[in-house]
Amino acid sequence: MKLAALVLAAVGAAATAVSPASWSRPTAPFQIADNLYYVGTEGISAFLVTSPKGHILIDGAMPSSAPAIEASIRQLGFRLGDVKILLNTHAHFDHTGGLADLKQDTGAKLFASQGDRKALETGTYPGSEDAEFLKFKPVAVDHVLKDGETVRIGGNVLTAHLTPGHSPGCTTWTFPVKIAGTVHQALLYCSTSVALNRLVSKTKGPQYPGIVDDYRRTFARLKTLKADVLLAPHAEQFDLDAKRAKLAQGAPNAFVDPTELSRTLSTSEAEFEIELARQQKAAQ
């Protein structure tokens, strides 16, 4: 057991060593909406959706981030034991790394998609299973989510939208939040960036079969969704720092922008097509 713990610690250290420092650097938690709090690191998001009957924690950030997330939850005045459900946007080490520890410390159940279940339960990156720096501590999935399924607790209703591509089971979440007395639709966008994914490869093949078609279906689907409040797994993907600064200056609607999702998708889709063309050319 001690050897296994040392191996897992080494894997976590490897992931941290090759990642931007901001991904692991703690930051003060803060309230976005009546029932929504940011409890992630400086560069990697984690969100706490609260209710009197229990809380939902979305994403676990880096392999070393569980203590910082737990400290943020306590700092906000919430009990770890009141976190009843863990959700995940996608099974990559920078968003799942802390989930195993968070699950153990809270006693919460992990809900995740079938497409990402294997990655979560093996602690690997699908298609790059041998890459040590992409590994994280495996975590058991307690409930497999279906597309369109709702997760409910204490009046909060979160809807799962399967948006594969970035990972095989990438899951976008929508849920209502109240800001300054007004109810808005929040959307936690899983991600549509190519990142380390092989879209085509002459030697290794794609990251997983059907990845290109998945991306294109996901772009089409996300265009049908509406959001007043865009959230994302990486701070820069939804301009977290600027919005947080506005919030601190007294602007209650700093996170409200009904046009942000469409702009984000337009930019990401163009970047996807450029990267696909580059990889196709390289594979010729």
N, C-alpha and C positions, 0 to 999 in steps of 0.2 A: 504493500500500500504506500509506503514511504517513497519507494522508487517511482511508482506511478505519479505521485504528487509532484515529485521533482521533475519528471518528464513534462508534465502539463505546465508547470511553472516555467520551464525552459521554452516551451512552445509560445507561451504568452509573452515572454521577454523578447523572443525573436520577432513576433508581430509588432510589438511596441517599438522595437529598435528600427524597423524599416518604415515606420509611419510618421507623418508630421507630428510634432510635439503637441500641437493644439488638440489633436485627437484624444490624447490622454490627460491633458491638463484640466484639473477641476475648475469649475466656475460656480458662482453663487446661483442657487436656484431662484426662480421667480414665477409669478402668476401671469398667465396669458389671458385667461378667461375665468369666469366664476368657478368652473369645475376642471380647469386645465392648467397644469404647471410644467415648466421646463426643469428637468432634473438631470440633464446630460452633462457632458464635458464641454469645454470651450468650442470644440470643433465637431463633436458627434452628438446627435440628439438622443434624448430619452424623454418620454412624456408620461406624466402621471395624470390619469383621469380619475377624479375623486367623487365619492358619494358617501352618505352616512352608513350605507350597508357594505362598504368595501370599495377598494380601489383597483384600477387597471394600470399596469405599467407596460409601456410599449418600448421595446428594444433595450438591450443591455450594454451597448457601446463596446469598448475595447476589453480584451481579456483581463486587464488590470483595473477596470473601471467600477466594478461592483461596490467597493468601499466608498467611493466618491458619490455614487448614485444613492446608496443607503444613507450617507451623511446628509445629502440634500433633502431626502424625504423626511428625515428626522428634523432637520433645520426648519422645514416648513410646518412642523408641528404634527406630522402624521406618523402613525405607528407602522413599522415594517410588517407586523402580523396582520394588518388590515389590507395589505395588498393581496388580493384573492386570485387575480388572473394576470398572467404574463402573455403579451403578444409580441410578434416580431414582424418587421417589414420584410426583411430578407436575410437569408442564412449566410452572411459573410462575417468574417471574424471581427470587423469593426462595428458590427451592430448586434452580434450574438455572443461576443466574447465573455460578457459578464453574466449571461443568463443562467448558467449552471449554478453559480454562487448565489445569485439573486433568488433563484428558485429554492435553494436549500435554506437560505436565511429568512425568507418570507413564508415558506410553506405554500406558495401560490402554485396553481396549475398552469402549464404552458399549453396555449392553443396555437397551432401553426398549420400551414397548408401541407398537403401531401407532397407537392413538388419540392418543398424544402425540408421535408422530414428526414430524409437520409442524411443530408448535410448536417442538420442539427444533431442527429443522434450518433454521427461518426466524427463530428468536429472537423470536417474537411470542406474544401471548395470543389464542387462538382466539376469534373473535367481536369482539375489540377490537384488531385488528391495527394500527390507526393510532395507538393510544395509546403515545406515546413512553416514558412512565415505566414501562410494563410490558415493555419490550423488554430483551433480553439478547443476549450474543454467541452466534450460532448454533453448534451442535455436531452433528457427524455421528453417526448411530446405526449401530453396527456389526452389531447383532443385534436382530431384532424378537422380543419375547417373546410367547408365547401364554399364555392363561389356564391356570393350573395347572402351568406349566413350572417346572422346578427349575434352579437355578444352583448348580453344585458346584465347590468348590475346596478341596483339603487337608482333607477330612473335613467341611467346612461344607456344609450343604444348605439353600438358601433357596428358598421356594416363592412364586411370583408369583400373586396373586389380583387380577384386574381388577375394580376397584371405581369405575367412572366416575361422574361427577356434578360433583365439584369441578373436575375437568378431564376431557376426553374419554377419556383413557387412564390415569386415576388408578390407581396400583398399590399394593396393600397387600402387605406381605411378612411371611411367618412363617418362623421358624427356631428350632432348639433352642439354648439357651445354658446354661452350667453356672455356678452361683453357690453358693459355699460347699460344693462337692461334690455338689450336687443339680442335675439337669437340669430346666430349665424351658422352656416354650414362650413365645418372644418373638413379639410382633406389632407391626410398624411400620405404624401406621394412616395411610393416605394422607391422609385428611381428608374430612369430609362437611359442612364449613361452606359456606354460600352465598357469603360474602365479596363479591366484585365481580360475581358472576354474575347475569345477567338470566335469571330463570326464565320470565317472560312479559314482553312489551313490545309496546305498541301500534304503536310506530314502528320499532323495530329488530328485533323478534322476539327469541326466546330466544338465549342465548349460543351455543348450538349445538342443532341439531334433536334432540329426544328427551331433553333434559336432565332434565326432571322425572321421567320414567319411570326414567331412569338412577339418579337419587338414590334413588328408592323401592326399586328392585331392589338397590341397594348396601346400604341399611339392612337389608333382609331377609337378604342374604347375610352381612353382617358379624355378624349375630346368631347365625349357625350356627358361627362360628369361636370357638375357645377361646384364651385367653392368660393366662399367669401374669405376664408382664412386658409392659406396654404401653409402646410408644415412639411418638413422633409428630413431625411436621416442625417444629412450633412448641413452644418450651419450656413455655408455659403450658398447652398441650393435654394434657400428662402430668405437670404439677406438678414440673418438673425441678428447680427451685431447692430445694424442700423435700426431695425425695428425695436430692439431692446433699448437702445439709446433714446428713441422717441418716446417709448413707454415711460422711461425714467424721467423724462422731461414733462410728463403729464398728459401725453396724447393717448387716451384710452383705446382708440381704434388703430393703433400703430400696426396691428397684424391684419387689419381688414383691407382687402384689395381684391375685388371680384374679377379683375383682369389678369392677375398674376399667373394663374394656372395656364391660361392659353399662351401667354408669353413664354413661360417656362417650357411648355411642350413644343412650341414652334422652334425655339433654339435647340432643344435636345434632339428633335427629329432631324433637323438639318445636320447637326453634328454626327448623328448616327449614320446618315447616308454618306457623309464624307468619309467616315471611318470604314464603312463597308466597302466603298470603292477603293480605298487604300489597301485594305486587306485582300480584296479580290485581285488587284493588280499585283500585289506581292506574291500571291499564290500561283500566278500564271507561269 
